[in-house]
Amino acid sequence: MFKVIERLLKDKIATEELSFSGSERYRGKITGNCPQNLRAACAAACPVGAFQPAENEAGYTIDYRRCIFCGACVGKAMGAIKHENSDAMPVLTETAAEVTAAAIKQKLGRSLHVRHLDAGSCNACDFEMGAMSNPVYDLHRFGVHVDASPRHADLLMVTGVVTRNLEQALKMSYEAMPEPRLVMACGACAAGGNTYGESYAIVGAADKVVPVDIYIPGCPPRPAAMIAGLLAAADMLKAKM
C-alpha cells in the first residue's frame, strides 16, 4: 500500500500535450490515389456517401462531415488508398479552411462558454466529450467551460443526428443564445446526417435546423480534435465581437 502511495506522489498525473494522431490501428484521414477502375466500387461500398469519384490527382474526394471511418472504401481499393493515424481535423465554414494543430498555439487569453445539446446520438461523441475534462486533456486550461443554459453560452455543441423529437429543442436552444453565437456540429451524425439514413423520425444533420459554423469529423471524434475545434471557435468568436 505504501509503495502505491509513494508511486502516486512521485509520478503524479501529468496533463499531456494535445496529440492529433492515434495508435497505429487508428482510422483517420484517407490518403493515396485510387485507380479509375476501382473508384465506382469504393463509392458503392461507402454506407454514407462520403466517398465520391473525382477527376483530380487522387481520383476521389472524401466528405469528412459524413465519413464514419468504417474502412469500406479502403478495403475495396486493394491497398491503393489507406487510413492514416492522424485526425481528420475540424472544418470552419466561415473560411472553408481546415483547422490544424496551430489552433492551440495561442491558448492563453481565450474564453469560450459551451452548451451541449444531444439531438439524438448513440452517446459515443458524448463519452469522448466527457474525456475532455479529465486530467489528460484538461479542457479548462484553454479557457473553455461547459454551461448548463444556452443563455450563458457562446457556442452550441450539437451531437447526434437531429431527431423529430428534438428539432424544436435545438431551435429553441439556438434562439436562446446571445449574439454573437456559434454552432458546432460534432461527429458524423450532426455534421453529415447520413449515418442513420432517412426515416419519419429523423430530420438529419444539424445544419438542416440551425446554421453551423464548425464541423468536427469522426464517429466519434477524438477529444483532441474536439478541443482544436473549440479553440478555433474561440478565435471566431473574438473576431465577431
PyMOL commands that set and color helices and strands:
alter all, ss='L'
color gray80, all
select helices_A, chain A and resi 2-11+36-45+72-76+101-104+124-131+139-142+150-152+164-176+188-192+206-208+223-240
alter helices_A, ss='H'
color red, helices_A
select strands_A, chain A and resi 30-32+51-53+60-62+81-83+91-92+97-98+112-118+144-146+155-159+162-163+182-186+202-204+214-216
alter strands_A, ss='S'
color yellow, strands_A
deselect
rebuild
show_as cartoon
